[in-house]
Amino acid sequence: MCPNRPEGAESDLSPAVRTRAKALALALRQATASVGGRGALLHRWDPGTGMLTLVAADGVAAGAARAWSELREEQDVPPSCALRRGVLVRTAGDSLGTGAAGTVAVPLVGADGPIGALSVLLSGPDGPDDVQRSFLHAVAAWATERLERPAGPPYREYDPEHEKTVRTVELTAALSEAVTAQDVVRAVAEHVLAPFGAEGLIVSVFENGRLTRVGEVGYPLDYLKRFEGPLNAGMPITDVLRSRKPLFLESPAQIYQRYPAVTDRILMGTSPKMAWAFLPLVASGRAVGVSVLSYSRPRTFDEADRALLTALSALVGQALERARLYDLEHARAQELQSALLPRTLPRLPAAVAAARYLPAGRGEQVGGDWFDVIPLSADRVAMVIGDVMGHGIAEAATMGRLRTAVRTLADLDMAPDELLGHLNDLVSDLGEDFYATCLYAVYDPVGRTCCYSLAGHPPPVLVYPDGTVHSPVVSPDPPLGAATPPFAAHELPLPDGSLVVLCTDGLIESADQDAEQGLTELLRVLSTATAAGPARRTGTDQEEDARRLEELCDTVVSALVPDREHTTDDAALLIAHTHAMAADDVASFGLPDDPRAAGQARELVRDQLAHWGLDDLSMTTELLVSELVGNVIRHAKGPLRLRLLRSRILTCEVYDGSLSTPRIRHATYTDEGGRGLQLVAALSRRWGARYLSDAKCIWTEQDIPNGSGDRTPPHWSRPAEPAPSILRS
């Protein structure tokens, strides 16, 4: 835009004029970048008044540009001199008080003569070299074409040179937006091959003495394998990398004359070429790779072709180096993130789960989305999903810390609201700039309930066995790092065979829809995908269950994120199929609050294990129960209750009315007691304590030996009341 335009005037311009202003600003940025300048200005000449009017400026302060807002054609300043002489003009000195070392101006020459001038303020004493001069003329020609067609492109005959100029500036614009190395290859293929009549393209990077292909166009893979491996002397690419100068071979005769040792490899095969332009890709003063344009017929490269291709290769080299650095950082960040996410999800008696993590298709860095499924005592299952706000390695590392913290706190059998309170303290300690959302839920297969708490996170979605899809409407607490505990606790009944669906906002929110619209779409997709017939769950194994969940995840992702390449946020999805414990697999008994309780507990255990066909575990379980009950009698208070759970393992629980924490003591040789919990730890595969509102539970777990009882979890094979499956066959 012209620097003396009144504020707000741009909104009054027509779309065509605004488009032209953006194009001219782009041309000025590319001109400045090509010579490493400080800024650029564009003047248009009015033959009637003899005045040059400033129509666009970039990188130049409005106050400084105002001195050149109107120039007479006879003035001794670079734009006027370039206009009068019709050639590139370079002057020394700081003409506008910007700290520039000089100015270079190029005339804008239209179909009927000069129409203006393009000026670039130089940052150093050296003027543009031949390649830079060629590029400045190309930018000037492109700007001239834009100035001559303000209302739209008039009809003109095809001009190859004009097409090259236009494509050159378009290439610089595409390269400025390229993020990955593949983006660079696509930009070169789109904007270079056709204007220069080439049919083949290979872009390679030079690393550790080897040339690695980044991308190619017009070559079959079996032909490209001829050139894999370390570089050797006597090859065109080797000479180009060493000299950092382009090499143009116009016919097979030329390449045979200069490189007879590699002629057969280049000319023979399924994709022979007859002319080549080997262009070094130089960045930071070193050759970072090679770009090869090839032609199916011999051709001559004139001086204009050579200068322009050389200029383009410099732009490609800079873009490729930047993209390679991004690719390297992005790959490392993704490796870190992948290492921090669970490699596989456990298949538990009470829940089988599947998940998807979708990295953003666009954007410079990874995000901090995570999920996890954690087995708890009494066959309960914790499901967690979260999102660290922001993108980058720091956020990915923070995600890993939070996931580890959640697992540690979950092992303490904390309630969801209490766990989020501790997690909030952790995030707050990271600093004021760190925030995260989180949903932590616990499914109890015995009570058939789901308890959860939210910290700024989308609510869970529940799919019931009858096909009803429901998302509870609750007021979520603020995100972790911004919240003030306590967090709200929510509890929902969850019938046997229900689905629990958790996701991050990247799945339901995008530039095209808000979170509420996305949640509505998620409910619709789940309702359609799970509208199964009356197929019974009887006989369904976990492998089949997991397969159906994987298919459901794919269905949801395809519907909610149809264009992953253009997403700007990471997304995570976790779906768990819950299974309640059958009534026959739960045995609960009340015990008296006196020393007789230990003996009664042993008898109850012996009878119940005999009923389940687990007599082999009877002696060990009686010892465990005796120690746990005796510990309550000595150190806690009633009421006492014993509960046994049978699934893949045998769980023994003793409840009491005390909130004191049991601890393992280091008893001396002369102590008569204090070894009870040591015995419990030695006899069980795992043990611990969890706390209720007015009581606590000490639990132990034992493996069920092979051949003892029914090894298949009973609630998988013999549900009390078979329920229809909500997963499609």
Phi, psi and omega in degrees: 000154176290133186292340181264015177286136180300148178299139180085353183290334183297328180292342180272353183283154177288158179303322181295319181291321179296320178297318179294322179297319177295321180295318180293321177297321177298317179299319180294320178297319180292322177296317179297315182295327185294332181246007182063040185273185181263337183173175183213156179224151180232124180246145173246139186259136176252107182300330182293318182261345182072021183250145172257123182253132178289120182249344179200146177212147179215129179079009180239128180299148183301322180295319179290319182292335182299332180295335180248021181295326176225123181233144174274147184295338181269358181293153180267064177232154187308313181299316180294319180297317179296322179296313184292317186276335180074019180224169176293135182236137176233132178233152177265161176102164182262089187292330186245007179070032180258000184088009180288151178273345181177182181222139173240132182234140180237133179289147172263113186249116179266192182295330183250015179125191183293143178233356180167200182208147174249125183238140178234129177277123185273145179264347180230171183287337183280140177278174180293142176278185185298319180295316179294323177298317179299319180292321178298319177296323178295317178296319180297319179295321178294318178294322178300316180298324178289322180291330184277353180226067182294331184262005181131160185287118175286165179292135174211150178292153181294128180237110183303319181293320177296320179298320178297318181297314180297314181295329180297312180292323177296324178297316180298322178294317180295320180293327179293336179262352182293133181255312183256168178298325177294326175297321179296315180298317180297321180296317179294316181298322184284324190250357182242317187303304184295312181300330182258010174068020182272150178250343183229149179215134172228127175243124183229152175249150182256115182219132174052043177074007180234153177257123182245126179292134174263321180190162181206159177220134175083017180228135171283154185297321183295332177287320183292333180298341179297336187251010178279150178119181181292156179280144178236160177293157179080024178239146180303317182296322179299316179295320181294318179293322182289316184272339185059031177238145181291156179229124181245119179244116193266353181197163175301328180297319180295317181290327177292323180292321185268329185224068182295333184290335183247005184300315183297321181293327183277320187270331183270158176122191185277351181220068181288143175240159187239353176204150187216148169236107178267112187246122178288141175256106188250135176209141180055035176076012179220157180280118181260353181173190182219140172244130183241119171262137181228156186229146182278352177227154174300146180207161179255134176260109178282177184297323179295317178299314183296317181295317183290318178295324177295318178297318180295322181296327177295319178295318180295321179300314179297316181294320181293321178297316178297318181293322179295321177297319177296313181302318181294312180295319181294320179296317179296318180295319179293323176297318178298314182295318180297323180292332182275337177278154179296133179291319176222155177262139181292145174259106189255159179302326184268349182196137170243134188229156172222154185212162175222136170243125184243103176293152180298138178288330177236164183112158190268344187217167180280167180255191184239030178286143176208166179208164178194155173233125189234124176287135177244178178292161179059033178063012176288159184229130173262133177238127184227143174215143183205171183210114174281126183290135182106176181223143177140175181296322179299318180291322177296320178294320177298320176303316180297322179294319180293318180297319177296319179296319179298317180297320180295315180291326179296325178296339177274004177058041179282150174291155183305316181293322179292320180298316179294331176297315177293321180294325178296321177297320180297313181294322179298325180289342180287340181131168184289340185269003183253127177220155179207147171258154183202146171231124179238123183231148178233124178258129178252111184286344178276308178281348180055051178230160175232116177255136182209161174222149183241145172229084179067021188249153174303143183290163176288159173243131182246134176244114185275162183302333180277004179095355179292133178248129188219135171237113183297139178267108179228163176266106184289146173289163179299166180297159175299135184098341179237353185271161173238105181302159012276156175272152178287142177250135181236144179225134180230142170290143182226100181299157179302132178089011179281159173255140172246120184244121178240144179209164173262169186293340178297339180278326188249354183235136180206183178294337183267346182207148177275177185296323180294318177295319179295322178295321177298319178294321178299317178298320180295315182297316180295321179298318180291316186289334183254012179281067184275167178279199186275027180299132183274153179277353181300128178088353179288127178263174184292327179299314179293319179299315180296321180298317180294324177294321177299318178296321179294320176301315179298320179298315181295315182296317181297324182281320185275330180232072184289334183238076185295332183296338184248014177281151182245003180222146175290160179217147177226144180223133177227124178236125180240133175261114187268150180225119180285156178275133181294150183300328182289346182262009179235128177230122183233136185222140170274147181232149178289151181270061179203173184302342179292344186298321183298315179295317178297322180297318179297320180293318179297319179297316182298317181291319184290319179292327175295321178296324180275356182075030181243044181300332181297337181265359189298310184299313182296317182293323177298319178297316180298311181297319180300317180292317182294315180293318179299324178296322178294315182300320184279322192239353184231206181212163180280183006283152182260141176212141179245135177224135177243136180234133179244123171216235173286339178231169176254122179251131178242125183235138175235121182257144174216174185265015181254147177257012178290151184264124177286139181227143176283127178262155174261090183286143176275175183295332185268351179290138179272348179218193177092005181250008184297311181288334173296319178295320178299315180295326182286327185272341184250155176286333180198146177210163180180190181222146171225157190241136176257185183295326183224020182198177174223165181228127171259126186233155174225156177232140177228143174289143176271119183298154176300135178087355179264121177065202179266110185290335178284130179308120186302324183285356171270320187261335183225067178297148181300316178227099183307131181250148178295144179282142177260007176255135181294149174282000000 
